[in-house]
Amino acid sequence: MKTLLRISAVLASIMCSIIPVFLYADDVMAETTVVFYPNAHPETTSVDGATYDVNNNLTWSALIAEPGNFSTDATSEDWMIYILASTTSNQWARLERPIMLFDTSSLPDDAIIYEVTFSVRGGPTKSTFGTNLPNVNVYTSNPASNTALEVGDFDSLGSTALCDTAVTYSGWNTNGYNNFVLNAAGIAAISKTGITKLGLRNANYDVAGVAPPQWGSGISMILWGYFSENAGYKPKMTVKYTYLPTGVTSFTVLDNGDNTSTAAWTLSANATGARLVRDYAYPADRDSPHNIYEGIFLSYDDVGLFPFIDQYYRIWEYNQVGWSSNYSQVKLVRHIMNVTIEGTPSMMALFPPALYGVAIGLVLIAINLKAKMALLWLAASICFIGVFFDPQLNDTYYQAAAVVIIIACWIAGFFGYKSKRASLG
C-alpha cells in the first residue's frame, strides 16, 4: 500500500509539472536590451560634456536665463551640477548643465520601447549650502552640433523632467551609476532614426526658477561625475524594447455536441495572452461587450450556445506594450450535420450519433410491421431521443422530418396493432 501511495505521489508531481505547459503560455514577452554610449573625443556621431555660465555676479533669475559662456567636450570628468554664490549679497556666480547625446538610430522602426534607464557614473560631492540642498534630474537637450559642444548650448536644455524622481544630493551615488528611469515623456524623446539628446539640470532651483533660499558669500554645491572619455565610467542609456504581437495561429473552434464549443489557438512568439470575442456576427473590435475570455490559457470552453444559431469568433493577442493589429476568426455553423468550421465539416460531423438513431429507427420500422409491437415503439423512441436530446441535430427542417417519421411509426404501429387484433378476432 505504501508503495502504491509513493508511486501515486510521484505521478501526481510529474503531472503537475508537465500539464501547465500545455494549458497556458509563458506570460513573459520577448524583449531586447541594448546599451548606448556617447562617443569619446574625437566624436563621430554623438557628444557629451559640460556647459557653464561662470564668472558672474547675477541674480538667480538672470543666471538661469544666460546663454552660457564656457563648454568642454574632451574631459573625462567634471561637475554634473555646480552652483556657486558670488560675494555680492543674493547674487550668483556659476551654474553648470552637462549634455549627453546618444546615437540611437540602430533601433528598429517598429520597435516598441517600454523601458529606458539613463545612467551617469557619480563621483565626489561637496556642499556648503547647509539645508535645502539641490537635486538633479534629466531633461532634453538640443546643442547646435551632434559632435561638439558650444558655449551657447547652455540654454538648449528643456524644462520637462524625463524622470519622475530627481536624485537628491544625499542620494547621489559617488561610487557607482546614478540611474534615472525615464517616464513616458523620456521614452518619447528616444529617437529611432537619429540622435537622442539628453542632459542634466538642477530641478528644485534651476528648472523651478526659484533662488536657493540660503544665500551665503561663496557657498557652493557640487555633484561630480564622468564622461565618455573615461572608458570605464561612460554615461550610458539602457533601452529595452519589444514588438507588438503578430496575431494568433492555428485558431480552431470545435463543437462538443452538447451546446458547447472548444476554441484553441497558438500564440505568436511575442504574445503573453489573448482575448476571445464571440457574437452572432463577426465582432467589430476586441472591445465588444461579448468578450468571453481573456488570459494566458491556450483554449477555452464556450458554454450556453443556442441551437440553430451560427456563432462568430474573433481572437486578438497582446503583450505588455499593446495589442496585435491582426486577428483570427472562425465561423461556427450549427446545422443538420452537427458543425462545420468555415465550410469544412469534420468526420464526426458527417455521421452524428442521433443520425444513426434515426437510421436504425427506419430499419426497425420495416421490421416492426411484421414484428411485435414493442419493437415498433422502440424504433419511435430511438428517433425521439436522437432528435430532441442530441444537440448535434439542431436544424429545424431535419427535426421536423424526424418528427414526421416518429408520427408515422406510431400510426403504423397503431394500425398494425388494430389489424392484428382483427385477424385474431
N, C-alpha and C positions, 0 to 999 in steps of 0.2 A: 504493500500500500504506500509506504513512504517513497519507494522508487517511482511509483506512478505519479505521486504528487510532485516529486522533483522534476520529472520529465515534463509534466504539465506546466510547471513554473518556467522552465527553460523555454518551452514552446511559446508560452504567453509573452515572455520577454522578447523573443525573436520577432513575433508578430507585431508587438507594439513598436519595435524599432523599424520595421520594414513597411508596414501598412501606411503610415502617414506620408511616405514618399510618393505613394500612388494617389493619395487623396487630395493633396494640395501642393501649391507651388511655393518655391522659396520666395519670401517677401522682401528680399534684398535685391535691389535693382543693380544692374551692371553699371559701373562708373569708371571714369578715367581721371587720374590725378596728374597734373603737370605743374612744374615749378618754373617760374620765370625770374630772371635777374636783369638788372641794368648792365649795360656794357661798362667795363672798366676803361679808363682813359688809355689810348685814344678811342673814342666811341665810334661805332659803325651804324647802329640803329637807335640806340636809346642811351640816355644820360642820367646821372644822378649827381647831386652836390648840394651846396648850401647857397642861399641868397640872404643878404643882410640889408638893413638900413642902420648905419653906425655913425658915431661921432656927432650926435645930435644934441640938441637942447630944446626938446619939443614937448608940447602937451601930449597926453596919451592919444587923443583923437587925431592929432596931426601925425604922430609917428606911425600909427597903423594904416594911415592913408598914403604914406610915402611910396614912391615907385621903386625904391631901393637904390643903393649906391655901391654895392660890392657883391661879387659872386665868385664861387670856385667850383670846378667840376673835376679836379685832378687830385684831390686829397683823399686819403684813406679813412680819415676820421675827423669829426668836427662836432660842434654843438648841434644838437637836434632842436633844442629850444634854448634861447638865451635872451633873457630880459634884464636890462640894466638901467638903473635910475641915474640921472645926471646929478650934479651937485647943486643945481638950482631947484628950489622948492617946487614940488609937484611937476617936475619936468623929467623927461626920459631920454636916454642916450642911445639905446640899442635894442633891436628886435631881430630875431632870426627865423627864417622859414625854409627848411630843406625841401628839395624836389627830387622825386624818383620816377623815372619813366621805364616802361617795360614793353618790349616788342611782343605783342600777343597775337600777331597776325597768323600764326600757325593754328589757332583754334578753328575747328571746323565750323562752317557757316550754320549748320543745322544742330550744333551742339546746344544743349540746354544747361547753362551754368547755374548751379544751385548752391555752391558754397565757395567763398573766396576768403583767404586769410592773407592780409598784408603784414609783413614781419620786418622789424628793424632791430638789429643787434644793438643792445644797450651797453653803455659804459658808465663811468662815474657820474654822480650827481653832486650838486653843491648849491646851497641856498642860504642867504642871509635875510630872507623875507620874513621869517618867523612863522606866523599862521597864514591862513588863506593862500596856500601855495598854488601855483599854476599847474594845470594839467595839459595833456596833449591828445589830439585826435587827428584822423586822416581826412583829407579833402582832395578834391580835384585840383590839378594844376594845368597851366597852359603856357609853357615857355615858348619863346619866339622860335627856337630851334629844337629838334629832337635829339641832337647830338652835342649841344653845347649850351651852357647857361650864360645869361647876360644879366647885367645889373638891373635892367628893367623887369626881369622875371619875378621880382619880389612880390609885385602886386597881381600876379597872374593866378594865385590860388583862390579857390572858391570858398564859400562860407557855409555850404550844406555838409554836415557831418556824414561821412560814408560808413561810420561805425556807430552803433548805438551807445557804446560805453567808452568814454575817454579814459586814458591811462593817467592815474594820478601821479604826483611827484613821488609819494611813498611807494606806489605800485610799480614804478619804473624798474625793470629787471636790469641790473647792472652787470650780470654775468651770463646773460642769455638773450634770447629773442623776446621782444615785446610784440605781442600778436594782437592785431586788430581784425576781428571777424566782420567782414563787410555786410552792411544791411542791403535792402532792396535797391536803394539809390547807388550804393557802391557796386553791386553786381551789374547794374545797368550801365555803369561807367566803363566796364571792361569792353575793349574793342576786339572784335574778331577779325578785323581787316587791317589793323594798323597798330598804333602805339597807345597803350593805356597810360594815362598821365596822372600821377598822384603826388601828394606832398603832405607835410605835417605842419600844423599850426597849434598854437596855444588856444584852447577852446574857451576857457572861462573869462579871459580878459581880451585877448587879441580878436577872436571871432565875435565875442559878445559886445565888443566896443565899449567895455567898461574898464576904467583905470584900476589897477591894483589898489586896494584900499589903504595899505600901509606903506606909503612912500617914505623913503629914508635916503639920505645922501649916499649914492654909490651902492645901494643894496642891489643884489642880483640873484638870479635863479638860473641854474644850468642843468640841462639833461644832455649827456654826452652819448654819441653813437658812432656807427661805422658806415662807410660807403663801399661801393663795389671794388674800389682799388685794394681793399683788404680782402683777399680771396676767401679767407675762411669765415668772414663776417658780413658778406654781402647782404644788402636788403633783398628781400625775396617776396614773391607773391605766389601763393599756392592756390591753384584753381581746380575745382572738382566739377566735372560735367558729365552729362549722360545724354541720352536721346529719348525722344518720345517713343512709345511702343509702336510697332508697325501694324498690329492687328492680330487677332487670334487665327489659328489654323485648325483644320480638322474639326470644324464645328458640325455636330450632328444632333438631331433630335429624334428619338425613337419612342414610339407608342408602346406602353406597357400592357395594353389590353384591359385596363381597369380604370379608365378615365384619368390616368396619369401619364406623364411622359418623362423621359430622362434626357436632359441635354448634357452634352460633353464637349470639351474643347481642349486645345493645346495653346498655352500662352507663348508669345514670342520671347526671345531671349532677354529682353529688357523690361518686360512687364512684371508687375507684382500682384496684379489682381484683375478682375473683370466684373462688368455689370451686365446682367442679362435682363432684357426687357421683352415682354410678351403682350400682344394686343390682337384685336380682330382685323387689323390691317397692319402693315409694317410700321412700327413706331417711327415718328419723325426724327426723334433725337433721344439721346441717352437720359434726358431728364423727364421722360414720360412718367406719368403717375403709375404706370403699370410696371414699375421696376420690381422684378420678382426675386432677384438675387444680386448681391454684390459681395465680393470677398476673394480669398485666395484659393478656394477649392476649384477643382477642375471638372466638376459635374454638379448637376442639380436635378432633383426630382420635383417636377411640377405637378401639382395635385389640383383636383377640383375642376377638371376640364369639362365643358359642356358637350354633350353628344351633338353630332351633326354639324358642329361649327368648326371651321378651319382656324388654326392658330398660327400667328406670325411672330417669329422670334428674331431679335437682333441682339448682338453682343459687342460691347466695346471693352477694351482693356486699358489699363492705366499703370502708372508708377508714381513715385513721389513728386514728380515735376509736372505731371499733366496726363491728358488723355490722348489716346490714339485718334487720329482723324479718320481712320479706316474702321469699318465694322464688317462683321459677317452676318448673314441672315439665312433663315430656313423657314419655309412654309410647311406646316404640318397639316396635311389634308386628311380629314376624317370622313371616310365614305364606305362603300359596300365591301371593299376588300381591306378592311382594317385601317391601314395607314399608308400613305405614300409621302415620301420626302422629296420635294421638288420634282414630282412626277415619276420617281423611280420606286416602285413597290419592293418591299423586302420579300424574301422567300416565304417567311411565315405569314406575311400579309396575304399572300395569294391563296392560302388554304387555312383560314381561321378555324378554330375548333367548332364554333357554332355552325359553320357551313357543313362540316362533317355531320353534325347532329341533324340538320335538315335533310342532307342526302340520305342518311340512314333511315330517317323517318319515311322518306318517299319509297325506299325499297321495302320497308316493313308494311307500308300501306298496301302495296301489291300483294304481299304475302297474306296480310290480315284479312283480305276479302274472302279467303277460304280458310282462315285460321280462327283461333279462339279470340274472343272479344278483348281479352286483356292485352294482347299484342297490339291491337289497333289503338287502344288508349295509350299504350307505351309509346307508339310512334308519335302521337299527337303531343305527348308530354315532352319528348325529346325536342321536337320543333319549338314548343313553347319555351322551354328552358334556354335553348340556344339563342332564340331571338330576343327575349326580354331580359335575360340575365348576363349575356355576354356582350359587353360594350363594343366589342370589335365589329359587331353587325349593327352599326348605328346609322344606316341610311334609311330614310323614311320609306322609300319605294320598296326596298328589299324587305323591310319589316312588314309592310302591308301585304306583299306577296306571300310571305311566310304565314301571316295570319289567315289568308285565304286557304293555304294548304292545311292549316290546323282545323279550320272550319270544315273543309272537305273531308278530313279524317273523321271528324265527329259525325258528320252527316252520313258518310259511308258506313261508319260503324253502327249508327242508329238503324239505317235501313237494312244493313246486313243482319243485325240482330232481329229486326222485325220479320225479315224473310225466313230466317232460321226457325223462329217460333211458329211461323205459319206452316212451314214444311213439317214440323213436328206435330202440329195440331191436327 
